[in-house]
């Protein structure tokens, strides 16, 4: 049984293949087309998945997509009748809907096959059900509370249910126009960050301020019954005019969501290039605090409903690693599973497993405990490329490689680290990473590595067995999905990765999940006594590198000290 899962005509378009109940490959379209958050039909991802798994399109049994135009149709119609969207908005929505209806036809055309030759049945899975499935059905839990917190999808922003064996029973949800995701995005825009996906900048900025505007925030977000919430829609425009969005064949964009009444409440919005002041920092801190207040209110009520200590989380808002790191302290949940792509890309996987488990009734046999689902490249192919580009390199055994690279990092060299399969999700998790010494000064690394806003912290990869000694929490975070408070007596040892509030965003690294990366960090610990390295994404024009050619180009432009491609090392001072 072969299921093609896709997230199409939506931000972070993606594709995956589930074969006999096991995920064999997955990739986001942006990694191939090199456009951030690419939206449209992920045809290049589909082609790569088919080639990678040696599958012919005519062998596919199901095409599962994380959108269902008919879900909550009554509320969608009522919502359209009670607001006054522009003609362009209506036209774009109808065009998007038409493409979703013609998914099989469009895929056949793009693959160059007759649509009648495809035996695949198309299954449209409601957006937030796909989110829930993307977490629970690949989690290690036999049963768990399942919660999705998102912007919007199929007229729902938040969904809650209970997963048991191969079924998820949805209990209730929050409908349009109320959304914590919309709240966070609107305030992100208000603070001058208007690009799709900029919310993570507010998380970083929040550590620099105080939640001085909670009275104002509670006028915007109202906590209600059953752990849910409502937005005061006076501060928004999405419910009345619709949100002007561009989703098709490129980087998505979203028009302004907040209304002039928000300006009356909080003052003048920050311009995109305006210097950030304390007022902006305090607003960011208040936004984060309000999100957490509503988030934990939701989770605590969800625990009361089910009295189960396992929690599966999904949805775009679950990228909020600051809140995720506080769940164990703020709720009674004891075990948490968050997939490496909790956001919309993950609905490709969720839709596929909803079909395999929930619809077809198959047993769950797959646990997603590793995020490495994309392309990989052989040493022979890499050596051929290095020679073709005239680069001097050294090929080492594994032990020699780990010791040498660990020594480089300890000598404050910055390393491009390219290994095995590309990660699934937005985080570089040890296969497409830039590595550095966490003992170094953060401002030096800012200048050399990313040249980005100084309020954004660097992440760290920590040996899993050493986390409890360094952090107040020790629950594994293999997908860099949580932020923990670092113990005060340790903070001075690794200043480059400690944020203004004493927290650190970390990836816990186990030998089982990623043995080569584990061995490298272990070698670094033997030299320095520090069981961690800085891990920031190996970027080329804002996109994590996917192919060796991109890694080489980034190595040259970013002026890294060395590039490691599998077992081959290229040193800048020798080229």
C-alpha positions as CSV (number, residue, x, y, z in Angstrom):
1,X,0.0,0.0,0.0
2,X,1.5,3.3,-1.1
3,X,0.1,6.7,0.1
4,X,1.3,10.0,-1.3
5,X,0.7,12.7,1.3
6,X,0.8,16.4,0.2
7,X,0.4,19.9,1.5
8,X,-0.6,21.8,-1.6
9,X,-1.6,25.4,-2.5
10,X,-0.7,26.5,1.0
11,X,2.4,27.8,2.7
12,X,5.2,25.3,3.3
13,X,4.0,23.0,0.6
14,X,5.4,19.5,0.9
15,X,5.2,15.8,0.0
16,X,5.8,12.4,1.6
17,X,5.4,8.7,0.9
18,X,4.0,6.2,3.4
19,X,4.6,2.7,2.2
20,X,2.9,-0.1,4.2
21,X,2.5,2.2,7.1
22,X,6.0,3.5,7.3
23,X,7.2,6.9,6.3
24,X,10.0,6.4,3.8
25,X,10.7,10.0,2.6
26,X,9.5,13.5,3.0
27,X,10.6,16.9,1.8
28,X,9.3,20.5,1.6
29,X,9.2,22.1,-1.9
30,X,11.2,25.1,-0.7
31,X,14.3,22.9,-0.3
32,X,14.2,22.1,-4.0
33,X,12.9,25.3,-5.6
34,X,14.8,27.6,-3.1
35,X,11.9,29.9,-2.3
36,X,11.1,30.2,1.4
37,X,7.8,28.8,2.6
38,X,6.9,28.0,-1.1
39,X,3.2,27.6,-1.7
40,X,1.6,25.7,-4.6
41,X,1.5,22.2,-5.9
42,X,4.7,20.5,-4.5
43,X,5.4,18.7,-7.8
44,X,9.2,18.7,-7.5
45,X,8.9,17.2,-4.0
46,X,6.5,14.6,-5.4
47,X,8.9,13.7,-8.2
48,X,11.8,13.4,-5.7
49,X,9.8,11.2,-3.3
50,X,8.8,8.8,-6.2
51,X,12.4,8.6,-7.4
52,X,13.8,8.2,-3.9
53,X,11.5,5.3,-3.1
54,X,11.7,3.8,-6.6
55,X,7.9,4.2,-7.0
56,X,6.0,4.7,-10.2
57,X,3.1,7.1,-10.0
58,X,0.8,4.4,-11.3
59,X,1.5,2.4,-8.1
60,X,0.1,5.0,-5.7
61,X,-3.0,3.7,-4.0
62,X,-4.1,7.0,-2.3
63,X,-3.3,10.7,-2.6
64,X,-4.0,12.3,0.8
65,X,-4.1,16.1,1.1
66,X,-4.5,18.1,4.3
67,X,-7.5,20.2,3.0
68,X,-11.2,19.5,2.9
69,X,-13.3,22.1,1.2
70,X,-16.5,20.6,2.6
71,X,-15.5,20.6,6.3
72,X,-17.5,23.1,8.3
73,X,-19.2,24.2,5.0
74,X,-22.2,25.8,6.9
75,X,-19.9,28.0,8.9
76,X,-17.8,28.9,5.8
77,X,-21.0,30.0,3.9
78,X,-22.3,32.0,6.9
79,X,-18.9,33.6,7.3
80,X,-18.8,34.7,3.7
81,X,-22.3,36.1,3.9
82,X,-21.6,38.2,7.0
83,X,-18.5,39.9,5.8
84,X,-17.6,42.0,2.8
85,X,-14.5,40.6,1.2
86,X,-13.0,42.2,-1.9
87,X,-13.6,40.8,-5.4
88,X,-9.9,39.8,-5.6
89,X,-10.1,37.9,-2.3
90,X,-13.1,35.9,-3.5
91,X,-11.5,35.3,-6.8
92,X,-8.3,34.0,-5.2
93,X,-10.2,31.7,-2.8
94,X,-12.2,30.2,-5.7
95,X,-9.1,29.6,-7.7
96,X,-7.4,27.9,-4.8
97,X,-10.4,25.7,-4.2
98,X,-10.6,24.7,-7.8
99,X,-7.0,23.5,-7.8
100,X,-7.6,21.4,-4.7
101,X,-10.6,19.8,-6.4
102,X,-8.3,18.9,-9.4
103,X,-5.3,17.6,-7.5
104,X,-5.2,14.2,-9.2
105,X,-5.5,15.8,-12.7
106,X,-2.8,18.4,-11.9
107,X,-0.4,15.8,-10.6
108,X,-0.9,13.6,-13.6
109,X,-0.3,16.5,-15.9
110,X,2.9,17.6,-14.1
111,X,4.2,14.0,-14.1
112,X,3.4,13.6,-17.8
113,X,1.1,10.6,-17.4
114,X,-2.6,10.1,-18.4
115,X,-4.9,10.8,-15.4
116,X,-6.8,7.6,-16.2
117,X,-3.6,5.6,-15.7
118,X,-3.5,6.7,-12.0
119,X,-5.4,4.3,-9.8
120,X,-4.9,6.5,-6.7
121,X,-8.0,7.6,-4.9
122,X,-7.9,11.2,-3.5
123,X,-8.7,11.6,0.2
124,X,-9.3,15.2,1.5
125,X,-8.5,15.3,5.2
126,X,-9.6,18.3,7.2
127,X,-6.6,20.5,7.9
128,X,-6.5,20.3,11.7
129,X,-7.3,16.6,11.7
130,X,-4.2,16.2,9.5
131,X,-2.3,18.2,12.1
132,X,-3.5,16.0,14.9
133,X,-2.6,12.9,12.9
134,X,0.9,14.3,12.1
135,X,1.7,14.1,15.8
136,X,-0.3,11.2,17.4
137,X,0.0,8.5,14.7
138,X,3.8,8.8,14.6
139,X,4.2,9.3,18.4
140,X,5.4,6.6,20.8
141,X,2.1,6.7,22.7
142,X,-0.7,4.1,22.6
143,X,-3.1,6.9,23.7
144,X,-2.8,10.6,24.2
145,X,-4.5,13.9,24.4
146,X,-4.2,15.6,21.0
147,X,-4.3,19.3,20.5
148,X,-3.7,21.4,17.4
149,X,-3.1,25.2,17.6
150,X,-2.9,26.9,14.3
151,X,-3.6,30.1,12.3
152,X,-6.5,28.7,10.2
153,X,-7.3,25.7,8.1
154,X,-10.8,24.7,6.9
155,X,-12.3,27.4,9.1
156,X,-10.8,26.0,12.3
157,X,-7.8,27.4,14.3
158,X,-7.7,25.0,17.3
159,X,-8.8,21.4,17.6
160,X,-8.8,19.0,20.5
161,X,-9.4,15.3,20.7
162,X,-8.1,12.0,22.0
163,X,-6.0,9.5,20.2
164,X,-6.2,5.8,21.0
165,X,-4.6,3.0,19.0
166,X,-5.4,3.8,15.3
167,X,-8.2,6.3,15.8
168,X,-8.4,10.0,16.8
169,X,-11.8,11.1,18.3
170,X,-12.2,14.9,17.8
171,X,-14.1,16.4,20.7
172,X,-14.3,20.2,19.9
173,X,-12.6,23.1,18.2
174,X,-12.3,26.8,17.9
175,X,-13.8,28.2,14.6
176,X,-13.0,31.3,12.5
177,X,-12.4,34.1,13.2
178,X,-10.9,33.3,16.6
179,X,-7.2,32.2,16.5
180,X,-4.1,32.4,18.6
181,X,-2.1,32.1,15.4
182,X,-3.8,35.1,13.9
183,X,-3.3,37.0,17.2
184,X,0.4,36.3,17.1
185,X,0.8,37.1,13.4
186,X,-1.1,40.4,13.7
187,X,1.1,41.6,16.5
188,X,4.2,40.4,14.6
189,X,3.1,42.6,11.8
190,X,2.5,45.5,14.2
191,X,6.1,45.2,15.4
192,X,7.4,45.6,11.9
193,X,8.0,42.0,10.8
194,X,5.7,41.4,7.9
195,X,7.2,38.4,6.1
196,X,5.4,35.1,6.2
197,X,6.8,33.1,9.1
198,X,8.4,36.0,11.0
199,X,6.7,35.1,14.3
200,X,9.9,33.4,15.7
201,X,11.5,36.9,15.8
202,X,8.9,38.0,18.4
203,X,9.8,35.0,20.5
204,X,13.5,36.1,20.5
205,X,12.6,39.7,21.1
206,X,10.3,38.9,24.0
207,X,13.2,38.0,26.2
208,X,14.5,41.6,26.0
209,X,11.3,43.1,27.4
210,X,8.8,42.9,30.3
211,X,5.1,42.0,29.9
212,X,4.0,45.5,30.6
213,X,1.0,45.5,28.4
214,X,-1.0,42.5,29.8
215,X,-4.0,44.7,30.4
216,X,-4.1,45.6,26.8
217,X,-3.4,42.0,25.6
218,X,-6.4,40.8,27.7
219,X,-8.6,43.2,25.8
220,X,-7.5,41.5,22.6
221,X,-7.7,37.8,23.7
222,X,-10.5,36.7,26.0
223,X,-10.3,33.4,27.8
224,X,-13.7,31.6,27.6
225,X,-15.4,28.3,28.4
226,X,-13.8,24.8,28.2
227,X,-10.3,26.1,28.0
228,X,-11.0,28.0,24.8
229,X,-10.6,31.7,23.9
230,X,-12.1,34.4,21.7
231,X,-10.5,37.3,19.9
232,X,-11.9,40.8,20.3
233,X,-12.4,41.2,16.5
234,X,-12.5,45.0,16.8
235,X,-8.7,44.8,16.7
236,X,-8.6,42.8,13.5
237,X,-9.8,42.9,9.9
238,X,-9.6,39.3,8.8
239,X,-13.2,38.6,9.9
240,X,-14.7,41.5,7.9
241,X,-12.6,41.9,4.8
242,X,-10.7,38.7,4.6
243,X,-7.0,38.4,4.6
244,X,-5.3,39.2,1.3
245,X,-3.1,36.2,0.7
246,X,-0.8,35.0,-2.0
247,X,-0.4,31.2,-2.0
248,X,0.3,30.1,-5.5
249,X,3.7,29.1,-6.9
250,X,6.0,31.3,-4.8
251,X,6.8,32.6,-1.4
252,X,3.4,33.3,0.4
253,X,2.5,36.7,1.7
254,X,-0.3,37.9,4.0
255,X,-1.8,41.4,4.0
256,X,-2.2,43.4,7.2
257,X,-4.4,41.7,9.8
258,X,-4.7,44.2,12.5
259,X,-7.1,47.2,12.5
260,X,-6.6,50.8,13.4
261,X,-8.1,50.2,16.8
262,X,-4.9,48.2,17.7
263,X,-3.0,51.4,17.0
264,X,-5.3,53.3,19.3
265,X,-4.6,50.7,22.0
266,X,-0.8,50.2,21.6
267,X,0.4,53.3,19.8
268,X,2.2,53.7,16.5
269,X,3.2,50.5,14.8
270,X,6.9,49.9,14.2
271,X,8.1,50.5,10.6
272,X,10.1,47.7,9.1
273,X,13.5,49.4,9.3
274,X,12.8,51.4,12.5
275,X,15.1,50.9,15.4
276,X,13.7,48.6,18.1
277,X,13.1,50.4,21.4
278,X,12.0,49.2,24.8
279,X,8.3,49.9,24.0
280,X,8.6,47.3,21.1
281,X,10.4,44.8,23.4
282,X,7.8,45.1,26.1
283,X,5.0,44.6,23.5
284,X,6.8,41.4,22.3
285,X,7.1,40.2,25.9
286,X,3.4,40.8,26.4
287,X,2.4,39.0,23.2
288,X,4.4,36.0,24.3
289,X,2.9,36.1,27.8
290,X,-0.6,36.4,26.4
291,X,-0.1,33.5,24.1
292,X,1.2,31.4,27.0
293,X,-1.7,32.4,29.2
294,X,-4.2,31.2,26.6
295,X,-2.1,28.1,25.6
296,X,-1.8,26.8,29.2
297,X,-5.4,27.5,29.9
298,X,-6.2,25.3,26.9
299,X,-3.9,22.5,27.9
300,X,-4.9,22.4,31.5
301,X,-8.6,22.1,30.6
302,X,-7.7,19.4,28.1
303,X,-6.0,17.5,30.8
304,X,-9.1,17.8,33.0
305,X,-11.2,16.4,30.2
306,X,-9.1,13.2,29.6
307,X,-7.0,12.7,32.7
308,X,-4.2,11.3,30.5
309,X,-0.6,12.4,31.0
310,X,0.5,11.9,27.3
311,X,0.2,15.0,25.1
312,X,0.6,15.2,21.3
313,X,0.8,18.8,19.9
314,X,0.7,20.1,16.3
315,X,-0.2,23.2,14.3
316,X,1.8,26.2,13.3
317,X,1.6,27.8,16.8
318,X,3.4,24.8,18.2
319,X,6.6,26.2,16.7
320,X,6.5,28.4,19.8
321,X,9.4,26.6,21.6
322,X,9.3,29.1,24.5
323,X,5.9,27.9,25.5
324,X,6.6,24.3,24.7
325,X,9.5,24.3,27.2
326,X,7.2,25.3,30.1
327,X,4.5,22.6,29.6
328,X,5.8,20.2,32.2
329,X,5.9,23.0,34.8
330,X,2.6,24.7,33.9
331,X,0.5,21.6,33.4
332,X,0.0,18.0,34.7
333,X,1.2,16.4,31.5
334,X,4.3,14.3,31.9
335,X,5.1,13.1,28.4
336,X,5.0,15.3,25.3
337,X,5.4,14.5,21.6
338,X,5.9,17.3,19.0
339,X,6.9,16.2,15.5
340,X,9.8,17.9,13.7
341,X,7.3,19.7,11.3
342,X,4.3,20.6,13.6
343,X,3.5,23.4,11.1
344,X,1.6,23.1,7.8
345,X,4.3,21.1,6.0
346,X,3.5,18.3,8.5
347,X,-0.1,18.0,7.2
348,X,1.3,16.0,4.3
349,X,2.4,13.3,6.8
350,X,-0.7,13.7,8.9
351,X,-3.1,13.3,5.9
352,X,-1.2,10.1,4.8
353,X,-1.4,8.5,8.2
354,X,-5.0,9.6,8.8
355,X,-5.8,7.5,5.7
356,X,-3.5,4.6,6.7
357,X,-4.6,4.4,10.3
358,X,-7.9,6.1,10.9
359,X,-9.7,5.4,7.6
360,X,-8.2,2.1,6.6
361,X,-8.0,0.8,10.1
362,X,-4.4,-0.4,9.9
363,X,-2.3,-0.9,13.0
364,X,0.3,1.7,14.0
365,X,3.8,0.3,13.5
366,X,5.9,3.5,12.8
367,X,7.4,6.0,15.3
368,X,9.0,9.2,14.0
369,X,12.0,9.3,16.3
370,X,14.3,10.6,13.6
371,X,13.8,13.6,11.3
372,X,16.1,12.7,8.5
373,X,13.8,12.1,5.5
374,X,15.3,14.0,2.6
375,X,18.1,13.5,0.0
376,X,21.5,12.1,0.8
377,X,24.7,12.0,-1.2
378,X,27.6,9.5,-1.4
379,X,31.2,10.2,-0.6
380,X,32.1,9.3,-4.2
381,X,29.6,11.8,-5.6
382,X,30.9,14.5,-3.2
383,X,34.5,13.8,-4.2
384,X,33.7,14.1,-7.8
385,X,32.0,17.5,-7.2
386,X,34.9,18.8,-5.2
387,X,37.4,17.8,-7.8
388,X,35.3,19.4,-10.6
389,X,35.2,22.6,-8.6
390,X,39.0,22.6,-8.1
391,X,38.7,22.4,-4.3
392,X,41.4,20.9,-2.1
393,X,40.1,18.4,0.4
394,X,41.1,15.8,2.8
395,X,39.2,12.5,3.3
396,X,39.3,11.0,6.8
397,X,38.0,8.0,8.6
398,X,35.2,8.6,11.0
399,X,37.3,8.7,14.2
400,X,39.9,11.0,12.5
401,X,37.1,13.2,11.2
402,X,35.3,13.7,14.5
403,X,38.5,14.5,16.4
404,X,39.7,16.9,13.8
405,X,36.5,18.8,13.5
406,X,36.0,18.9,17.3
407,X,39.4,20.5,17.5
408,X,38.6,23.0,14.9
409,X,35.4,24.1,16.8
410,X,37.4,24.2,20.1
411,X,39.8,26.6,18.3
412,X,36.9,28.9,17.5
413,X,36.6,27.9,13.9
414,X,33.2,28.0,12.3
415,X,32.3,24.8,10.4
416,X,29.8,24.0,7.7
417,X,28.6,20.4,8.5
418,X,26.8,18.5,5.7
419,X,26.0,14.8,6.4
420,X,23.6,12.1,5.2
421,X,19.9,12.8,4.7
422,X,18.4,16.3,4.8
423,X,16.2,17.0,7.9
424,X,12.4,17.2,7.7
425,X,11.2,20.4,9.3
426,X,12.5,24.0,9.7
427,X,15.3,23.1,12.1
428,X,18.8,22.1,11.2
429,X,19.3,19.0,13.4
430,X,22.9,18.0,12.8
431,X,22.9,17.1,9.1
432,X,22.7,20.5,7.5
433,X,24.2,22.7,10.2
434,X,26.7,25.4,10.8
435,X,28.6,24.6,14.0
436,X,30.6,26.8,16.4
437,X,32.0,26.9,20.0
438,X,29.3,28.0,22.5
439,X,32.0,29.4,24.8
440,X,32.6,32.2,22.3
441,X,31.2,35.7,22.5
442,X,27.7,35.9,20.8
443,X,28.3,39.2,19.1
444,X,31.4,37.8,17.3
445,X,29.4,34.9,16.0
446,X,26.5,37.2,15.0
447,X,29.0,39.2,12.9
448,X,30.6,36.1,11.3
449,X,27.8,33.6,10.9
450,X,24.4,35.2,10.1
451,X,24.5,39.0,10.4
452,X,21.0,38.9,11.8
453,X,19.1,40.7,14.5
454,X,21.1,40.7,17.8
455,X,18.0,39.7,19.8
456,X,17.8,36.3,18.1
457,X,19.6,33.5,20.1
458,X,21.7,30.8,18.7
459,X,20.5,27.2,19.3
460,X,22.6,24.5,20.8
461,X,23.0,20.7,20.3
462,X,23.5,19.0,23.7
463,X,24.4,15.4,24.5
464,X,21.1,14.0,25.8
465,X,22.7,12.4,29.0
466,X,24.2,15.8,30.1
467,X,21.1,18.0,29.8
468,X,19.9,17.5,33.4
469,X,23.3,18.8,34.7
470,X,23.0,22.0,32.7
471,X,19.2,22.8,32.5
472,X,16.3,23.0,34.9
473,X,14.4,20.6,32.6
474,X,15.7,17.4,31.1
475,X,12.8,16.0,29.0
476,X,14.4,15.2,25.6
477,X,14.0,17.8,22.8
478,X,15.3,15.9,19.8
479,X,13.7,18.2,17.2
480,X,14.8,21.5,18.9
481,X,11.1,22.0,19.8
482,X,11.6,23.4,23.3
483,X,13.4,26.2,25.2
484,X,14.6,25.4,28.7
485,X,15.9,27.6,31.5
486,X,19.7,27.0,32.0
487,X,21.0,26.5,35.6
488,X,22.6,29.8,36.8
489,X,25.9,28.2,37.6
490,X,26.4,27.1,34.0
491,X,25.4,30.2,32.1
492,X,28.8,31.8,32.1
493,X,30.4,28.8,30.5
494,X,28.5,29.0,27.2
495,X,27.5,32.7,26.8
496,X,26.9,32.4,23.0
497,X,23.8,30.3,23.4
498,X,22.2,31.8,26.6
499,X,19.5,34.4,25.9
500,X,18.8,37.5,28.0
501,X,16.2,35.6,30.1
502,X,18.6,32.8,30.9
503,X,17.0,30.3,28.5
504,X,18.5,28.2,25.7
505,X,16.9,26.6,22.7
506,X,18.4,23.1,22.5
507,X,18.4,19.9,20.6
508,X,19.1,16.9,22.7
509,X,21.3,14.5,20.8
510,X,21.4,10.8,21.3
511,X,23.6,8.2,19.8
512,X,20.6,6.3,18.5
513,X,19.1,9.2,16.6
514,X,22.2,10.6,14.9
515,X,25.4,8.6,15.7
516,X,27.8,10.7,13.7
517,X,26.7,14.0,15.2
518,X,26.7,12.5,18.7
519,X,30.3,11.3,18.2
520,X,31.4,14.8,17.1
521,X,29.9,16.5,20.1
522,X,31.3,13.8,22.4
523,X,34.8,14.5,20.9
524,X,34.2,18.2,21.6
525,X,33.3,17.5,25.2
526,X,36.5,15.4,25.6
527,X,38.5,18.5,24.5
528,X,36.6,21.2,26.4
529,X,34.4,19.6,29.0
530,X,31.4,21.2,27.3
531,X,28.9,18.6,26.0
532,X,27.4,21.0,23.4
533,X,28.0,22.9,20.2
534,X,26.3,25.8,18.6
535,X,24.0,24.5,15.9
536,X,22.5,27.1,13.5
537,X,21.0,26.3,10.1
538,X,23.4,25.9,7.1
539,X,21.8,28.7,5.1
540,X,22.1,29.9,1.6
541,X,19.9,33.0,1.0
542,X,17.8,32.1,4.0
543,X,17.2,28.5,3.0
544,X,18.8,25.5,4.5
545,X,21.1,23.9,2.0
546,X,19.9,20.7,0.5
547,X,22.5,19.7,-2.0
548,X,26.4,19.6,-1.8
549,X,26.5,22.4,-4.5
550,X,24.5,24.7,-2.2
551,X,26.7,23.9,0.7
552,X,29.9,24.7,-1.3
553,X,28.4,28.0,-2.4
554,X,27.4,28.9,1.1
555,X,30.9,27.9,2.4
556,X,32.4,30.4,0.0
557,X,30.0,33.3,0.6
558,X,29.6,32.9,4.3
559,X,33.4,32.7,4.7
560,X,33.3,29.6,6.9
561,X,36.6,28.2,8.1
562,X,35.9,24.7,7.0
563,X,33.3,22.7,5.2
564,X,32.7,19.0,6.0
565,X,30.8,17.0,3.4
566,X,30.4,13.5,4.8
567,X,34.0,12.4,5.4
568,X,35.6,15.1,3.2
569,X,37.0,18.3,4.8
570,X,37.6,21.5,2.8
571,X,39.6,24.2,4.7
572,X,39.3,27.8,3.6
573,X,43.0,28.5,4.2
574,X,44.0,25.8,1.7
575,X,41.7,27.0,-1.1
